[in-house]
Amino acid sequence: MCTYRDLPFHIPGKQLAAYSRHAGVVELGSPNPGTFSRFIRRGQLTFDDGHVVYHGILWIRRAKYIVQEANIPARW
């Protein structure tokens, strides 16, 4: 699984990082306990090495799919 810099029209830019699929590789949302922080950062993806990626609020479903698929261990 790789993360890329965002360019217009869903064209991937420079590769920022690459991760293997395993449990706990990425978490969705803000680690801060405040309600406002959780609301604003609900598209925040935090990877296990501390790398943080933001998805816009309109793409929150895509961020949920990324978390779901990334945290499944690879079968091969």
Gaussian input, Z-matrix of N, CA and C with variables (Angstrom, degrees):
# hf/3-21g

backbone

0 1
 N
 C     1     B1
 C     2     B2     1     A1
 N     3     B3     2     A2     1     D1
 C     4     B4     3     A3     2     D2
 C     5     B5     4     A4     3     D3
 N     6     B6     5     A5     4     D4
 C     7     B7     6     A6     5     D5
 C     8     B8     7     A7     6     D6
 N     9     B9     8     A8     7     D7
 C    10    B10     9     A9     8     D8
 C    11    B11    10    A10     9     D9
 N    12    B12    11    A11    10    D10
 C    13    B13    12    A12    11    D11
 C    14    B14    13    A13    12    D12
 N    15    B15    14    A14    13    D13
 C    16    B16    15    A15    14    D14
 C    17    B17    16    A16    15    D15
 N    18    B18    17    A17    16    D16
 C    19    B19    18    A18    17    D17
 C    20    B20    19    A19    18    D18
 N    21    B21    20    A20    19    D19
 C    22    B22    21    A21    20    D20
 C    23    B23    22    A22    21    D21
 N    24    B24    23    A23    22    D22
 C    25    B25    24    A24    23    D23
 C    26    B26    25    A25    24    D24
 N    27    B27    26    A26    25    D25
 C    28    B28    27    A27    26    D26
 C    29    B29    28    A28    27    D27
 N    30    B30    29    A29    28    D28
 C    31    B31    30    A30    29    D29
 C    32    B32    31    A31    30    D30
 N    33    B33    32    A32    31    D31
 C    34    B34    33    A33    32    D32
 C    35    B35    34    A34    33    D33
 N    36    B36    35    A35    34    D34
 C    37    B37    36    A36    35    D35
 C    38    B38    37    A37    36    D36
 N    39    B39    38    A38    37    D37
 C    40    B40    39    A39    38    D38
 C    41    B41    40    A40    39    D39
 N    42    B42    41    A41    40    D40
 C    43    B43    42    A42    41    D41
 C    44    B44    43    A43    42    D42
 N    45    B45    44    A44    43    D43
 C    46    B46    45    A45    44    D44
 C    47    B47    46    A46    45    D45
 N    48    B48    47    A47    46    D46
 C    49    B49    48    A48    47    D47
 C    50    B50    49    A49    48    D48
 N    51    B51    50    A50    49    D49
 C    52    B52    51    A51    50    D50
 C    53    B53    52    A52    51    D51
 N    54    B54    53    A53    52    D52
 C    55    B55    54    A54    53    D53
 C    56    B56    55    A55    54    D54
 N    57    B57    56    A56    55    D55
 C    58    B58    57    A57    56    D56
 C    59    B59    58    A58    57    D57
 N    60    B60    59    A59    58    D58
 C    61    B61    60    A60    59    D59
 C    62    B62    61    A61    60    D60
 N    63    B63    62    A62    61    D61
 C    64    B64    63    A63    62    D62
 C    65    B65    64    A64    63    D63
 N    66    B66    65    A65    64    D64
 C    67    B67    66    A66    65    D65
 C    68    B68    67    A67    66    D66
 N    69    B69    68    A68    67    D67
 C    70    B70    69    A69    68    D68
 C    71    B71    70    A70    69    D69
 N    72    B72    71    A71    70    D70
 C    73    B73    72    A72    71    D71
 C    74    B74    73    A73    72    D72
 N    75    B75    74    A74    73    D73
 C    76    B76    75    A75    74    D74
 C    77    B77    76    A76    75    D75
 N    78    B78    77    A77    76    D76
 C    79    B79    78    A78    77    D77
 C    80    B80    79    A79    78    D78
 N    81    B81    80    A80    79    D79
 C    82    B82    81    A81    80    D80
 C    83    B83    82    A82    81    D81
 N    84    B84    83    A83    82    D82
 C    85    B85    84    A84    83    D83
 C    86    B86    85    A85    84    D84
 N    87    B87    86    A86    85    D85
 C    88    B88    87    A87    86    D86
 C    89    B89    88    A88    87    D87
 N    90    B90    89    A89    88    D88
 C    91    B91    90    A90    89    D89
 C    92    B92    91    A91    90    D90
 N    93    B93    92    A92    91    D91
 C    94    B94    93    A93    92    D92
 C    95    B95    94    A94    93    D93
 N    96    B96    95    A95    94    D94
 C    97    B97    96    A96    95    D95
 C    98    B98    97    A97    96    D96
 N    99    B99    98    A98    97    D97
 C   100   B100    99    A99    98    D98
 C   101   B101   100   A100    99    D99
 N   102   B102   101   A101   100   D100
 C   103   B103   102   A102   101   D101
 C   104   B104   103   A103   102   D102
 N   105   B105   104   A104   103   D103
 C   106   B106   105   A105   104   D104
 C   107   B107   106   A106   105   D105
 N   108   B108   107   A107   106   D106
 C   109   B109   108   A108   107   D107
 C   110   B110   109   A109   108   D108
 N   111   B111   110   A110   109   D109
 C   112   B112   111   A111   110   D110
 C   113   B113   112   A112   111   D111
 N   114   B114   113   A113   112   D112
 C   115   B115   114   A114   113   D113
 C   116   B116   115   A115   114   D114
 N   117   B117   116   A116   115   D115
 C   118   B118   117   A117   116   D116
 C   119   B119   118   A118   117   D117
 N   120   B120   119   A119   118   D118
 C   121   B121   120   A120   119   D119
 C   122   B122   121   A121   120   D120
 N   123   B123   122   A122   121   D121
 C   124   B124   123   A123   122   D122
 C   125   B125   124   A124   123   D123
 N   126   B126   125   A125   124   D124
 C   127   B127   126   A126   125   D125
 C   128   B128   127   A127   126   D126
 N   129   B129   128   A128   127   D127
 C   130   B130   129   A129   128   D128
 C   131   B131   130   A130   129   D129
 N   132   B132   131   A131   130   D130
 C   133   B133   132   A132   131   D131
 C   134   B134   133   A133   132   D132
 N   135   B135   134   A134   133   D133
 C   136   B136   135   A135   134   D134
 C   137   B137   136   A136   135   D135
 N   138   B138   137   A137   136   D136
 C   139   B139   138   A138   137   D137
 C   140   B140   139   A139   138   D138
 N   141   B141   140   A140   139   D139
 C   142   B142   141   A141   140   D140
 C   143   B143   142   A142   141   D141
 N   144   B144   143   A143   142   D142
 C   145   B145   144   A144   143   D143
 C   146   B146   145   A145   144   D144
 N   147   B147   146   A146   145   D145
 C   148   B148   147   A147   146   D146
 C   149   B149   148   A148   147   D147
 N   150   B150   149   A149   148   D148
 C   151   B151   150   A150   149   D149
 C   152   B152   151   A151   150   D150
 N   153   B153   152   A152   151   D151
 C   154   B154   153   A153   152   D152
 C   155   B155   154   A154   153   D153
 N   156   B156   155   A155   154   D154
 C   157   B157   156   A156   155   D155
 C   158   B158   157   A157   156   D156
 N   159   B159   158   A158   157   D157
 C   160   B160   159   A159   158   D158
 C   161   B161   160   A160   159   D159
 N   162   B162   161   A161   160   D160
 C   163   B163   162   A162   161   D161
 C   164   B164   163   A163   162   D162
 N   165   B165   164   A164   163   D163
 C   166   B166   165   A165   164   D164
 C   167   B167   166   A166   165   D165
 N   168   B168   167   A167   166   D166
 C   169   B169   168   A168   167   D167
 C   170   B170   169   A169   168   D168
 N   171   B171   170   A170   169   D169
 C   172   B172   171   A171   170   D170
 C   173   B173   172   A172   171   D171
 N   174   B174   173   A173   172   D172
 C   175   B175   174   A174   173   D173
 C   176   B176   175   A175   174   D174
 N   177   B177   176   A176   175   D175
 C   178   B178   177   A177   176   D176
 C   179   B179   178   A178   177   D177
 N   180   B180   179   A179   178   D178
 C   181   B181   180   A180   179   D179
 C   182   B182   181   A181   180   D180
 N   183   B183   182   A182   181   D181
 C   184   B184   183   A183   182   D182
 C   185   B185   184   A184   183   D183
 N   186   B186   185   A185   184   D184
 C   187   B187   186   A186   185   D185
 C   188   B188   187   A187   186   D186
 N   189   B189   188   A188   187   D187
 C   190   B190   189   A189   188   D188
 C   191   B191   190   A190   189   D189
 N   192   B192   191   A191   190   D190
 C   193   B193   192   A192   191   D191
 C   194   B194   193   A193   192   D192
 N   195   B195   194   A194   193   D193
 C   196   B196   195   A195   194   D194
 C   197   B197   196   A196   195   D195
 N   198   B198   197   A197   196   D196
 C   199   B199   198   A198   197   D197
 C   200   B200   199   A199   198   D198
 N   201   B201   200   A200   199   D199
 C   202   B202   201   A201   200   D200
 C   203   B203   202   A202   201   D201
 N   204   B204   203   A203   202   D202
 C   205   B205   204   A204   203   D203
 C   206   B206   205   A205   204   D204
 N   207   B207   206   A206   205   D205
 C   208   B208   207   A207   206   D206
 C   209   B209   208   A208   207   D207
 N   210   B210   209   A209   208   D208
 C   211   B211   210   A210   209   D209
 C   212   B212   211   A211   210   D210
 N   213   B213   212   A212   211   D211
 C   214   B214   213   A213   212   D212
 C   215   B215   214   A214   213   D213
 N   216   B216   215   A215   214   D214
 C   217   B217   216   A216   215   D215
 C   218   B218   217   A217   216   D216
 N   219   B219   218   A218   217   D217
 C   220   B220   219   A219   218   D218
 C   221   B221   220   A220   219   D219
 N   222   B222   221   A221   220   D220
 C   223   B223   222   A222   221   D221
 C   224   B224   223   A223   222   D222
 N   225   B225   224   A224   223   D223
 C   226   B226   225   A225   224   D224
 C   227   B227   226   A226   225   D225

   B1=1.4319
   B2=1.5203
   B3=1.3246
   B4=1.4590
   B5=1.5193
   B6=1.3184
   B7=1.4574
   B8=1.5251
   B9=1.3310
   B10=1.4541
   B11=1.5140
   B12=1.3095
   B13=1.4524
   B14=1.5226
   B15=1.3150
   B16=1.4607
   B17=1.5193
   B18=1.3247
   B19=1.4551
   B20=1.5279
   B21=1.3201
   B22=1.4779
   B23=1.5281
   B24=1.3166
   B25=1.4625
   B26=1.5252
   B27=1.3101
   B28=1.4653
   B29=1.5233
   B30=1.3101
   B31=1.4556
   B32=1.5248
   B33=1.3445
   B34=1.4595
   B35=1.5288
   B36=1.2991
   B37=1.4593
   B38=1.5180
   B39=1.3136
   B40=1.4533
   B41=1.5317
   B42=1.3287
   B43=1.4652
   B44=1.5234
   B45=1.3319
   B46=1.4593
   B47=1.5215
   B48=1.3348
   B49=1.4632
   B50=1.5245
   B51=1.3294
   B52=1.4636
   B53=1.5223
   B54=1.3256
   B55=1.4658
   B56=1.5177
   B57=1.3193
   B58=1.4629
   B59=1.5205
   B60=1.3093
   B61=1.4648
   B62=1.5212
   B63=1.3220
   B64=1.4652
   B65=1.5282
   B66=1.2964
   B67=1.4673
   B68=1.5229
   B69=1.3190
   B70=1.4536
   B71=1.5114
   B72=1.3304
   B73=1.4673
   B74=1.5311
   B75=1.3223
   B76=1.4662
   B77=1.5265
   B78=1.3306
   B79=1.4665
   B80=1.5234
   B81=1.3161
   B82=1.4557
   B83=1.5163
   B84=1.3214
   B85=1.4557
   B86=1.5076
   B87=1.3075
   B88=1.4587
   B89=1.5215
   B90=1.3363
   B91=1.4575
   B92=1.5252
   B93=1.3447
   B94=1.4596
   B95=1.5196
   B96=1.3326
   B97=1.4680
   B98=1.5298
   B99=1.3153
   B100=1.4544
   B101=1.5258
   B102=1.3140
   B103=1.4629
   B104=1.5241
   B105=1.3228
   B106=1.4681
   B107=1.5243
   B108=1.3218
   B109=1.4622
   B110=1.5224
   B111=1.3256
   B112=1.4648
   B113=1.5262
   B114=1.3235
   B115=1.4603
   B116=1.5346
   B117=1.3174
   B118=1.4606
   B119=1.5202
   B120=1.3235
   B121=1.4597
   B122=1.5224
   B123=1.3076
   B124=1.4574
   B125=1.5151
   B126=1.3172
   B127=1.4597
   B128=1.5138
   B129=1.3344
   B130=1.4595
   B131=1.5192
   B132=1.3266
   B133=1.4565
   B134=1.5221
   B135=1.3401
   B136=1.4541
   B137=1.5218
   B138=1.3297
   B139=1.4512
   B140=1.5215
   B141=1.3329
   B142=1.4590
   B143=1.5258
   B144=1.3253
   B145=1.4649
   B146=1.5295
   B147=1.3438
   B148=1.4484
   B149=1.5126
   B150=1.3174
   B151=1.4649
   B152=1.5307
   B153=1.3358
   B154=1.4595
   B155=1.5262
   B156=1.3420
   B157=1.4584
   B158=1.5265
   B159=1.3225
   B160=1.4625
   B161=1.5245
   B162=1.3251
   B163=1.4591
   B164=1.5154
   B165=1.3046
   B166=1.4572
   B167=1.5212
   B168=1.3068
   B169=1.4670
   B170=1.5290
   B171=1.3349
   B172=1.4633
   B173=1.5306
   B174=1.3163
   B175=1.4675
   B176=1.5334
   B177=1.3280
   B178=1.4603
   B179=1.5256
   B180=1.3111
   B181=1.4704
   B182=1.5299
   B183=1.3146
   B184=1.4619
   B185=1.5282
   B186=1.3279
   B187=1.4651
   B188=1.5264
   B189=1.3275
   B190=1.4615
   B191=1.5221
   B192=1.3288
   B193=1.4710
   B194=1.5254
   B195=1.3220
   B196=1.4656
   B197=1.5188
   B198=1.3275
   B199=1.4688
   B200=1.5225
   B201=1.3078
   B202=1.4652
   B203=1.5286
   B204=1.3168
   B205=1.4592
   B206=1.5230
   B207=1.3333
   B208=1.4505
   B209=1.5200
   B210=1.3076
   B211=1.4587
   B212=1.5219
   B213=1.3403
   B214=1.4654
   B215=1.5198
   B216=1.3368
   B217=1.4672
   B218=1.5259
   B219=1.3263
   B220=1.4688
   B221=1.5166
   B222=1.3253
   B223=1.4763
   B224=1.5127
   B225=1.2968
   B226=1.4675
   B227=1.4994
   A1=107.63
   A2=116.39
   A3=121.74
   A4=110.39
   A5=116.11
   A6=120.97
   A7=107.64
   A8=115.39
   A9=121.88
   A10=110.28
   A11=115.33
   A12=120.75
   A13=108.19
   A14=117.07
   A15=122.38
   A16=111.12
   A17=115.39
   A18=122.81
   A19=107.55
   A20=118.83
   A21=120.37
   A22=112.53
   A23=115.09
   A24=124.34
   A25=113.44
   A26=117.24
   A27=123.61
   A28=113.05
   A29=117.36
   A30=121.42
   A31=107.43
   A32=118.18
   A33=118.79
   A34=111.21
   A35=115.99
   A36=122.11
   A37=109.89
   A38=116.33
   A39=123.31
   A40=110.86
   A41=116.74
   A42=120.68
   A43=108.75
   A44=116.50
   A45=121.66
   A46=112.54
   A47=116.87
   A48=120.50
   A49=109.89
   A50=115.84
   A51=121.72
   A52=107.79
   A53=115.96
   A54=121.76
   A55=109.76
   A56=115.61
   A57=119.22
   A58=108.04
   A59=116.11
   A60=120.40
   A61=109.31
   A62=116.53
   A63=122.61
   A64=108.75
   A65=115.69
   A66=120.76
   A67=110.18
   A68=115.99
   A69=121.65
   A70=115.49
   A71=118.29
   A72=120.16
   A73=111.66
   A74=118.36
   A75=120.75
   A76=109.90
   A77=115.09
   A78=121.93
   A79=108.25
   A80=115.68
   A81=122.19
   A82=110.04
   A83=116.07
   A84=121.01
   A85=113.32
   A86=114.47
   A87=121.78
   A88=110.72
   A89=117.60
   A90=120.01
   A91=113.02
   A92=117.21
   A93=120.92
   A94=110.41
   A95=117.90
   A96=120.97
   A97=115.20
   A98=119.22
   A99=120.87
   A100=113.02
   A101=116.49
   A102=122.27
   A103=111.32
   A104=117.53
   A105=120.90
   A106=110.79
   A107=116.78
   A108=121.20
   A109=111.11
   A110=118.03
   A111=121.30
   A112=110.71
   A113=117.90
   A114=121.23
   A115=111.30
   A116=116.90
   A117=121.60
   A118=111.28
   A119=117.82
   A120=121.79
   A121=113.64
   A122=118.12
   A123=119.14
   A124=112.92
   A125=118.95
   A126=122.52
   A127=113.11
   A128=117.20
   A129=122.11
   A130=110.16
   A131=116.89
   A132=122.36
   A133=107.78
   A134=117.31
   A135=122.49
   A136=108.32
   A137=116.59
   A138=121.65
   A139=110.37
   A140=116.32
   A141=121.17
   A142=113.63
   A143=119.26
   A144=120.90
   A145=112.25
   A146=117.69
   A147=122.33
   A148=114.92
   A149=117.77
   A150=122.17
   A151=108.81
   A152=117.37
   A153=122.52
   A154=108.82
   A155=115.61
   A156=123.02
   A157=107.26
   A158=116.95
   A159=121.28
   A160=110.71
   A161=116.14
   A162=123.14
   A163=106.69
   A164=116.13
   A165=120.50
   A166=111.20
   A167=116.57
   A168=121.72
   A169=110.78
   A170=117.33
   A171=119.87
   A172=112.46
   A173=117.68
   A174=122.26
   A175=111.47
   A176=118.89
   A177=121.88
   A178=111.56
   A179=117.87
   A180=120.02
   A181=110.50
   A182=117.40
   A183=120.78
   A184=110.49
   A185=117.05
   A186=120.56
   A187=110.84
   A188=117.71
   A189=120.97
   A190=111.25
   A191=117.45
   A192=121.02
   A193=111.29
   A194=117.00
   A195=120.72
   A196=110.47
   A197=116.72
   A198=120.80
   A199=110.45
   A200=116.93
   A201=121.50
   A202=111.04
   A203=117.92
   A204=121.52
   A205=112.68
   A206=117.91
   A207=120.53
   A208=112.40
   A209=118.01
   A210=121.08
   A211=113.89
   A212=117.20
   A213=121.24
   A214=107.31
   A215=119.13
   A216=120.16
   A217=111.73
   A218=115.79
   A219=121.26
   A220=108.87
   A221=116.40
   A222=120.60
   A223=112.73
   A224=119.44
   A225=120.36
   A226=111.35
   D1=134.31
   D2=-177.87
   D3=-124.62
   D4=151.85
   D5=171.23
   D6=-112.40
   D7=139.83
   D8=-177.57
   D9=-125.63
   D10=154.05
   D11=172.59
   D12=-69.42
   D13=142.40
   D14=-176.00
   D15=-83.48
   D16=133.01
   D17=171.23
   D18=-123.30
   D19=162.29
   D20=-179.20
   D21=-60.50
   D22=153.94
   D23=175.10
   D24=62.19
   D25=34.24
   D26=175.50
   D27=60.62
   D28=31.55
   D29=175.08
   D30=-94.47
   D31=120.94
   D32=-178.95
   D33=-70.89
   D34=142.63
   D35=177.16
   D36=-99.39
   D37=-142.06
   D38=-178.94
   D39=-63.49
   D40=138.50
   D41=176.84
   D42=-72.32
   D43=126.11
   D44=-178.62
   D45=-91.98
   D46=-38.43
   D47=-178.17
   D48=-163.26
   D49=162.32
   D50=176.08
   D51=-133.77
   D52=137.98
   D53=-176.68
   D54=-133.28
   D55=148.18
   D56=171.23
   D57=-86.97
   D58=152.55
   D59=-179.98
   D60=-78.85
   D61=125.75
   D62=174.77
   D63=-163.81
   D64=162.55
   D65=-178.44
   D66=-60.92
   D67=130.82
   D68=176.57
   D69=83.65
   D70=11.94
   D71=-178.80
   D72=-69.19
   D73=-29.28
   D74=-178.45
   D75=-145.67
   D76=145.48
   D77=176.46
   D78=-124.45
   D79=145.70
   D80=-179.72
   D81=-101.18
   D82=136.28
   D83=175.01
   D84=98.83
   D85=174.66
   D86=-177.60
   D87=-85.87
   D88=139.24
   D89=175.30
   D90=-76.68
   D91=-11.86
   D92=179.83
   D93=-73.12
   D94=140.10
   D95=-175.09
   D96=-77.19
   D97=-12.28
   D98=-175.21
   D99=-69.35
   D100=143.42
   D101=-178.75
   D102=-62.56
   D103=-44.33
   D104=-179.53
   D105=-63.60
   D106=-43.08
   D107=179.43
   D108=-63.13
   D109=-42.48
   D110=178.75
   D111=-65.17
   D112=-36.47
   D113=179.93
   D114=-68.71
   D115=-47.31
   D116=-177.60
   D117=-68.22
   D118=-38.26
   D119=-174.78
   D120=-101.85
   D121=29.18
   D122=-178.23
   D123=-71.48
   D124=-13.97
   D125=174.68
   D126=-98.61
   D127=13.09
   D128=-178.36
   D129=-81.67
   D130=127.30
   D131=174.58
   D132=-108.81
   D133=121.43
   D134=179.43
   D135=-111.80
   D136=117.88
   D137=-179.09
   D138=-86.24
   D139=162.78
   D140=-173.37
   D141=-65.18
   D142=-17.19
   D143=177.14
   D144=-93.84
   D145=4.19
   D146=178.59
   D147=96.83
   D148=-4.76
   D149=178.26
   D150=-68.23
   D151=131.21
   D152=-177.52
   D153=-117.45
   D154=131.63
   D155=178.44
   D156=-126.57
   D157=139.90
   D158=-179.68
   D159=-112.21
   D160=135.13
   D161=169.86
   D162=-110.02
   D163=143.37
   D164=177.75
   D165=-65.08
   D166=160.35
   D167=-177.54
   D168=-61.01
   D169=-32.56
   D170=178.78
   D171=-67.31
   D172=-21.29
   D173=-177.26
   D174=-106.37
   D175=24.91
   D176=-176.86
   D177=-62.57
   D178=-34.88
   D179=179.00
   D180=-64.97
   D181=-39.12
   D182=177.21
   D183=-62.81
   D184=-40.47
   D185=178.14
   D186=-62.96
   D187=-38.45
   D188=177.55
   D189=-64.66
   D190=-39.65
   D191=177.36
   D192=-64.79
   D193=-38.74
   D194=178.48
   D195=-61.21
   D196=-46.01
   D197=179.14
   D198=-62.70
   D199=-44.47
   D200=-179.03
   D201=-60.26
   D202=-46.94
   D203=-176.72
   D204=-76.04
   D205=-36.17
   D206=-177.58
   D207=-69.47
   D208=-31.87
   D209=-176.83
   D210=-85.39
   D211=2.46
   D212=174.41
   D213=-88.44
   D214=127.53
   D215=178.76
   D216=-62.04
   D217=144.95
   D218=176.56
   D219=-67.04
   D220=144.25
   D221=-175.46
   D222=-90.28
   D223=-14.74
   D224=-178.23
   D225=-122.82

